[in-house]
Amino acid sequence: MVRWLQMSAAAAGIGLALVAAPGTAIADDGTGGSASAGSAGSGRGHANAVHSLQPKQSDRAVLSPTVRALEVSKARTAAVSALSAAQSGRQLSLPVARATAATITAPATLATSPIGVGLQLFLESAANFLAGFPANPITDALQGAVWAVRRTLFPATVGVVTAPIMVPLTLVNVCFGTVTDGSCSGTTVQRLGIWATLGSGNPIPQFFEFDTGAAGFHAAYASNDPTASPWWGTSGVTTGAPISKSFDSGLNYGGVEATTTVSFYSSAASTTALLTTGRVEVGQMNSITDGKDTLWNADGPVDGTAPVDGQFYGDFGAAPSYEANGISNVLNELTFAKGLTAGYRIDVDAGGQSWLQIGLTDADTEDPAGQYFAMVPDPSAPGGATNPHSGTRYFAPQLFLAAINITVGADTLISNSEVGITPDTGADTTLHNTDRSSQSDAITYAGITDGHVLDSGLNFSLTGTTTSGSSVSFLNLTTNDDKQHASNGVVGVQNGTSDKEVYYLNSGIALFVQNNVVYNMADGTLGLIP
């Protein structure tokens, strides 16, 4: 232990000397927006599309199944190769028009040089070692010194964003049904995935659903055989109370709270994280079920495939809503340096590379082509509650308000104003609780709904008022009832499931296909950039 303390002190001294050297800048931390008002309340479940059309998981198959590495004791290169081969159906290329990593305050050669990589690993190891000691003046001082070195030389390793960071997302097809000769004989939908790890100790990147309709990162974990979940690191994880998480799709997660770091990668084969958060609250889930079907247990996957839709190993929730257990959107728990706006931008490109941009500039928040709407504060958040580090507020599951318009020819069937809208990459366009709209509209909805979807040939759109006072139209669709392709024009109708007393619209992934979606957490606005 003495040796470790000596080494930590030496590293801190070297780092502080580098900090003081000419040419090494320290990026000042930014601050978030004002506090959210409201009273405490309960959270909500995630809304999924056309639930009645989706069979139980035991009947599901996928177009590009995910296979994971089962033994972390094998060489890392072999495990990564296996993961890469298993994901060969997913075409991944980095964005061309934007930078793919953050600009760091230290010279770029330091971060990428063998010395820099070695120093990063040593500092991470020292931080984890010191974190294991009870609080006392000596270890507290050493922890602070090590953090200061990491924050100055390698800010992206401690959750500090000094320039926009681009994280690739992968768009996949999911088949709810069976696959025969490569064709889906059920409902095909599109979903987004992100590559991430949790904790430290050489974890291997895994594929998680990127889900803006839910808050909090909940990742599968094999508590009886941790080698079956190598995306969890062997160190840097502290566990807590039991938790559960339920979704409208029928999935139920069970496990424990965990405090750890989360790292983002460009692919399964990547060994260098694009960004690592500070210590955040996540869900370490050793049970995933769908009704009576068990998809994941303490030993790992029950049938050898990914437990969520045959593709994903958990849910990366990116909604900015409040969660009473503290497991909320980790993107809002980063530190944003001065010159950046706290928030993120999502681009879903059906024909190319999708990506997540962390950290916003004026080009994102003031685009002349953009439409910006005020986000609704989360009424379940205690008064004054803000996200750690960023200081940003929490916002409601129905994130902003718009009018729902449904016409056929020259006839207006539905024209509602001030309806809550949930932007959701993890679902398809779905009207919820139409029976809770006005009496006349509820009757109209019943007449244009067949088999839990709106009839074909209807003109469906939203109209909203921007922060500048302009009335704009967006999410324009011509409905169809092609239940085999639920992501393309199908508008589902789902009553009596999520927020049963609230009439609202889940935009589904279609909103993200039609627009870049900008979450400006500092100013509390949602931007749509066509």
N, C-alpha and C positions, 0 to 999 in steps of 0.2 A: 504494500500500500504506500509506504514511504517513497518507493521508487516511482510509482505512478504520480504521486503528488509532486515530486521533483520534476518529472517530465512535463506535467501539465503546467507547472509554473514556468518552466523553461520555454515551452511553446507560447505561453501567454506573453512572456517577456519579448520573445522574438517578434511575435505578431504586433505588439504594441510599438516596438521599435520601427517596424515597417509602416505602421499607421502614421507615426510621426515623421517618416521620411518624406522629402519633397516629392510631389507628383502623385501621392496617394490620397485620393479624396474620400471623405466619409459622406455618404448620402444621408441627408436629413430625412427623418420619418415624416410621412404625411399624416393627416388626421382625417377622420370621417365626418359624416353629417351629424345633424342634431339628433337628440334622443327621440325615440318613438313614444307616442302617447297611447294609452289604452289600459285595459285591465287584464288580469291574468285569465287564462282560459285553456281549453284543451287544444291539441293539435288536430290534424286530420289525416285521413288515408290518402293514398295516391290513386288518381283516377286512371283507369285503363279503358281501352276502346272496345266496344261491342262485345261485352263479356260473354253474352249468351252464345256467340259464334265460336268461342275458343274452347276446345276440348281440354280435358285434364292433361297434365304434363305427361302422363304415361302414354298418351296418344300423339304427343308432339314429336316432330322431327324438324331438322334444320337443313338449309341448303349448304351451309359451310360449318359443320360441327367443330367445336373447340375441343382439343385434347390437351391436357395439362401435364407437366412433369410431375411424377409421383415421388421421386426420391431426391431430396435436396442434397444427399450425401454424394450423388454423382457429380462429376465435374460440371461447373457452371456452363461451360461452352456446350457440352452435350445436351444439357437441359434446355438451354436457349435454342439450340438447333431443333430439338424435338418440338418445342412450342412454335417455332417459326414454320416448320413443315406442316404442323397441324392447322396453322392459320393461313395456309397458302391461298385459300379462297378469298382472303381479304387483301385487296390491292392498296398498298400504303405508300404514298409519296409525299415528301414534305412540300409545304406551300412555297410557291415561287415568288409571289408578289411581295411577301413580307419576310422580315427576319425570323429565324427559327429559334432564337434563344435571346435571353436578356443580355443587354450590355452591362458589364460588371464594372465596379469602381476601380478594381485593380487592373493592371495590364492583362490583356487576354491571354498572353503567353503563360502567365503564372497559373491560371485556372486549368489550362490544358497541358501544361508541361508535366513530365514525370514527377518533378519536385512538387509542383502544385497539387497534383492528384494525391501524392503521398501525404502532403500536409493536410489536405482535406480529410482523408481517411483517419489520420492521427487525431486531428481535432475532434472529429465525430466520436472516435473511440474514447477520447479523454472526457468529452461532454457526457457520454453515457456512463462512464465510470464514476464521475463526480456526482451524477444524479442519483446514484445508489446510496449515498451517504445521508444521514440525518442532517437537517439544516444546522449549520454552525458558522461562525464568522469566517473561518479559514476556507472551508469548501465553498461557501457562498461567494467569497471574493474570487476564488479560482474559477468557479463557474461563470461569474460575470466577465472575467478577463478572457476566458476561452470564447465565450459568446461574442465579445467585442471584436476579437480577432476574426472570427468566422463572418460576422456581420460586415466587417470592413473589407476583407479580402475576397470573400465568397458569399455575397449577400443572398443569392438564390438558394444556398444550402440551409438557411435558417428562416425561410419564409419572408424575406425582404425583397420586394419587387422594385427595381430601380429603372427598368425600361420594360415595354411590353414583351411578354413571353408567349411564344406560340407553341401550343401543345396540339399535335395532330389528333383528330378524332376519326374513328372508322365507322362508316355506314354499312350495315349488314342487312340482309334479308332474313326474316324469321318466318318460318312456316308453322302455323297452328293447324296441324293435320298430319299427313304422311307424305314422304318424299319417295317417288318411284321414278327411277331412271333420271334423277336430277330435277324432276318436276314436282311442284307442290300440289297436292290434291286437297288442300284446305285453304285457309286464309293466309295470304302472304302480307306481311307488314315490314316496314323499315324501322330500324332502331339504330341508335348511336352507341359506340363503345369507346372507352378510354383505357389506356395502359397505365397501371399504377402499382405501387407496392406500399406496404405499411411496416413501419419500424425500420431497424437497421440490422446489420449482420448479414449482408450479401443476399437480400431477397431477390426473387426472380419476378419480373413484371408479369401481371396478369390482366385479363380483359374484364372490365366492369361496365355495366350499363350506365351511360351518361344520361341522367334523368332530371330534367328541369321541373318536373311536376312533383317532386318530393324533396325533403330536406334531410341531409345527413348521409354519411358514408357507412354502409353496412356491408361487410365483406365476409365471405364464407371462411371458416376456420375449422380444421380437424383437431379438436382438443385431445383426442386419444392418440393421434398420429400426426403431429405437426409437420412431418415431412410430406404429408399429402396436401399441404397448403403452403408451398414455399414462397408465396407472395407476402406472407407474414415473416418479418425478420426474426432472427433468433435473439435479438436484444432490443432494448428501447421501448418495450411495451409494458404498461401497467394496467391491470384489469380491475374492474369494480363490480357494481351491482348488476343483477340479472335484468335484462330488457327484452322487449319483443317489439316487432314492427309488422303491421299488416297492410296489405295493398288490396285495392278493389279487384285486381286481377285474380284474387284468390290465394296469392302467395302470402305465407306467414314466415317471418324470421324469428328465431329465438337465440339468445346468447347472452353476452355480458358487455357492459360498457368497457371501453379501453381508451387509455390515453397514450398517444404515440405520434410519430410523424408520418406524413403521407408524401410520397415522391411520385412525380409524373414522368413518363417516358414516351419516346416517339414510336416504339414498337416492342414486340416481345423480345427481339434480339438486342435491344439497346442495353448498354451497361452504364450509361451516364445519364443521371436524372436531369431533366430540364429545369425542375424546381422542386424543392423540398420544403414543406411547411414547418412551422414550429410545432410544438406539441399540441395536439388537438384531440377532441373527444370523437370517437368513432364507435361503431358496433362490431364486436368480434362474435360472429354468428356461427354456432355449431349445429344449427338446425334450420332447414328450409323445407317447408311443406307446401303442397297445393291440395287443399281439402284433405282427403285421406291418404294421398300419395306423399311419401317421403322422398325428397330429391337430394337432400344432403343431411348427413348426421355427423356425429363426433369422429367417425372414422373416415369421412370424406364423401365423395359422390356415391350414391347408391347404385347407379347403373353405369358408372365410368365416364359420364359426360357432364358438361357444365350444367349446374343445377337450375339456372334461370334461362328459360327458353332455349336450352341446349347451346347457348352462346356465352353466357355471362356468369361470373363468379360472385355476384353481388350487385348492389345498387349504389351508384355514386350520385347522391341527391344534390342537385345544384339549385334548388328553389331557395329564395331568401327568407323563408318563413321561420318563425320561432318554434323551438322544440324545448319542452320543459326539462327534459333529461340532459340538455346541453349538447346533444348530437345534432348539430346543424350544419349548414353549408360551409365546408372548410375553405372555399374560395373567398369567403367574406371574413376569414380569420387570418388573412395575410397582412403584412405591413407594406404600405405603398409609400414610396419616397416622394418628396416634393417634386412637382412637375408632372406627376401622374395623377389620374383620377381613379379612386378605388372602384373596381368593377371589372366586368368581363364581357367579351363579345363572342357570339357563336355564329359560325357559318356552316350550314349544311349544304354541301355540293353533291347533288345526286350523280353528277357525271365526272367528278374529280375528287380532290382532297377536301375533306371537311376539317375544321380546326376550331380550337378554343384559344382566344387571346385573353391573357390575364394582365390587367392594367390598361387603362384607357388614356387616349390623348384627345386633343381638340378635334382631330379628324374623325374620331368615333362619336363624340358627344355633340358636335356642331356640324354634322354633315348637311349641306344644303338640300340633299335629296332625302334626308331622314325625316321620319315622323316620330315625335317624342311625346310620350304620355306620362302623366303623373302616376306613380305607383301608390297603392293603398296601404297605409300602415297596418301591421298585423294587430288585430284587436286582442289576440291571446298573449301578446308580449307584455310583461309588467312595465309600468310607466318608467321611462328612462332607460330601458334595457337596450344595450348595444352589443355588437359583435366584438369579441376580444381583438386587440391589436389594431384592427382597421377603424374601430369606433363607429361603424356604419349601423344603421337601424335595421330592424326586421320588418318585412312586408308580407302582406296577406297571401294566402294560397290563391285566391282570386285576385291576381296581381294588379289589374287595372280594369277600367270600365269602358264599355262600348255598347252600341246599339246593334242588335241582331236583325238583319233584313233578309226576308225570304220572299221572292217574287216568282211569278210564272207569267211570261208575256208581259202585258201591261197591268196585271193584277198584283197587288201587294197582299200577301198572305199573313206575314208576320213583320212587325216593326216595333221592336222593344228598345227602350233606351236604358242606360245605366245598368247593364247586365255585367256581372263579374266574369272576367276572362282569365283562365289559367293557361299560360304558355307551357307546353309540355312536350318535350322530345320523346318521352317514354310512352306515348299513347297516340291514338288517332283522333281526328276531329269528332268530338262527342258532345251532344247536348245532354245536360244532366237535369233531372227533375223538372221536365216540361210540365208536369202536372201541378207544379208550384208557380207557374206563370199565371197571368190573369185568366179568369174563367173562360173568356172567349178564345184566348190564345191556346189554352190547354185543349179545347175542343178542336181547334184548327190543327194543332200538332197531331192529335190522334187521327185526324183524317188524312194526313200526309205522311204517316209513318207506317211502314210495312216490315215486319220482321226485325224490329229494333234498329232500322235505318230509315232515313228520309227517302221519299220516292225519288226516282231518277228525273232529270230534266228541270230541276228547280235552280233558280239563281240564288246563291247563298253568299252573303257578304257581311262585313262588320263596318260600322261607321263610328269613329271616335273623335273627340276634341283634343287637339294637341296642346302642349304647354303654351304655345303662342296664340291659342284661341281659334285655330283653323279646324274646320270639319273635314276629315279625310276618310277615304274608304280603303279597306285592306282585307286580306284573306278572302279574295273573290274566288268562288268555286261554282262549277256546274255539277250538281249532285248526280251520283249514280249509285246503283245498288249492287255493284260488282263486289260481292262479299269475298271474292278470292284475292282482291287487291285493296285492302282496307285503307291504305295510305294515299290512295289516288281518287279523291272526290267523294268518297263515302263519308256521310255524316251520320254517326250513330246516335241513338237515343237511349239513354240509360237512366231509369228512374228507380228510386228507392235504395241506392247504394251509398255513394259518397256524399256527405253533407246533405242528408235527406230533405232538409227543410229549405235548401237554397237552390234556386234556379240559376244555373250558370253554364258557361261553355268552356270545355277543355279544347284548346286550339289544336292539340295534337302536333305532330311533327310538321304538318303542312305549313304552319306559320313560319317555321325555320327554313323550310325549303324555298319559300317565296321571298324571304328577307334574311339579311343579317340581323340578329337580335342583340341589342346592346343593353346590358344591365348596368346602369350608372348608379352605383350604390351610394356615392357621396351626395348626389343631388336628388335621389329618389325618383329617377325617371327610367322608363323603358323605351328604347329606341328601335324602330323598324327601318332598316335601310335596304331598299329593293336591290 
